[in-house]
Amino acid sequence: MKPTTKRRVVLTSRQLLNLFGELVVFSKQYRIPYHVLERYEHELGADRRRLGKTLQYLKARGYIINAVEGKERFIEVSKKALAKIRDERFWENLPKPERWDRKWRMVIFDMPAKWEKSRHKFPNQLKAWGFFPLQRSVYVYPFDCRKEVNTLIQLHKVEKTVIYLVADVIEGEERIANHFVDEHILTKEQVE
C-alpha cells in the first residue's frame, strides 16, 4: 500500500482576495491579523512560500498593506481591493428575489462583425449569469436585471446595438421556465 501524501494547496491572488472579501463582508474586518491567515494556511495545507509570494504580489499591486499595531501584525485590505472585491461580486450573480413577477427579461443584440471582442464577451457574460439563449442573439432571464445589463452594455460600449425588453409571454415559455428550474434560478413553486 502506498503512503498517502499530503497535497499542497496553492492560494492564488484571486482566492486570497475572495478570502479577504469574505472577512470584510461577513465580519466587517478590514484588517486581517497574520495569525488568522496562518491558521487558514495551516488548515488548507497551503504552501507557505507560495503564500508569501502571493502576498507580495497583492502588496505590489496595491491590494493589501502591511500594518503593525503594538506587537500585532495585520494585513490591511486597501480601498482598491475593496473595489475589486465588490466588482467581482457584481459579476458573479444576478438577483433572485423570493417572488417572481412572471415576466421575462430579454436582451436582444445585433453587433457588427468589426466588434469581434464584444460579440463574444457580451453573450458569454449573459450565459455566465444564467441567461437562457432563446436564439443566437436573444437571451432571456426571469428577474429584473436592467442595472446589471446596462453596466455590461456600457462596459462594452454597445448601447446602440442592444435592447432590454420585458415580456409577459414568450411562446414555448414552459421549456424556458423548466430550464431555469433545472439551473436553480427559479423554483417549481414559482413556475406553477
Secondary structure as the mmCIF struct_conf table of DSSP 4:
data_model
#
loop_
_struct_conf.conf_type_id
_struct_conf.id
_struct_conf.beg_label_comp_id
_struct_conf.beg_label_asym_id
_struct_conf.beg_label_seq_id
_struct_conf.end_label_comp_id
_struct_conf.end_label_asym_id
_struct_conf.end_label_seq_id
HELX_LH_PP_P HELX_LH_PP_P1 LYS A 2 THR A 4
HELX_LH_PP_P HELX_LH_PP_P2 LYS A 6 ARG A 8
STRN STRN1 VAL A 9 VAL A 9
HELX_LH_PP_P HELX_LH_PP_P3 VAL A 10 VAL A 10
HELX_RH_AL_P HELX_RH_AL_P1 SER A 13 SER A 27
BEND BEND1 TYR A 30 TYR A 30
STRN STRN2 ARG A 31 PRO A 33
HELX_RH_AL_P HELX_RH_AL_P2 TYR A 34 LEU A 44
TURN_TY1_P TURN_TY1_P1 GLY A 45 GLY A 45
STRN STRN3 ALA A 46 ALA A 46
HELX_RH_AL_P HELX_RH_AL_P3 ARG A 48 ALA A 60
TURN_TY1_P TURN_TY1_P2 ARG A 61 GLY A 62
BEND BEND2 TYR A 63 TYR A 63
STRN STRN4 ILE A 64 GLU A 69
TURN_TY1_P TURN_TY1_P3 GLY A 70 LYS A 71
STRN STRN5 GLU A 72 VAL A 77
HELX_LH_PP_P HELX_LH_PP_P4 SER A 78 SER A 78
HELX_RH_AL_P HELX_RH_AL_P4 LYS A 79 GLU A 92
BEND BEND3 GLU A 98 ARG A 99
BEND BEND4 ARG A 102 ARG A 102
STRN STRN6 TRP A 104 PHE A 109
TURN_TY1_P TURN_TY1_P4 ALA A 113 LYS A 114
HELX_RH_AL_P HELX_RH_AL_P5 GLU A 116 TRP A 129
TURN_TY1_P TURN_TY1_P5 GLY A 130 GLY A 130
STRN STRN7 PHE A 132 GLN A 135
TURN_TY1_P TURN_TY1_P6 ARG A 136 SER A 137
STRN STRN8 VAL A 138 TYR A 141
BEND BEND5 PRO A 142 PHE A 143
HELX_RH_AL_P HELX_RH_AL_P6 ARG A 146 HIS A 156
TURN_TY1_P TURN_TY1_P7 LYS A 157 LYS A 157
HELX_RH_3T_P HELX_RH_3T_P1 GLU A 159 THR A 161
STRN STRN9 VAL A 162 ALA A 167
BEND BEND6 ASP A 168 ASP A 168
TURN_TY1_P TURN_TY1_P8 GLU A 171 GLY A 172
HELX_RH_AL_P HELX_RH_AL_P7 GLU A 173 ASP A 182
TURN_TY1_P TURN_TY1_P9 GLU A 183 HIS A 184
BEND BEND7 ILE A 185 LEU A 186
HELX_RH_AL_P HELX_RH_AL_P8 LYS A 188 VAL A 191
#
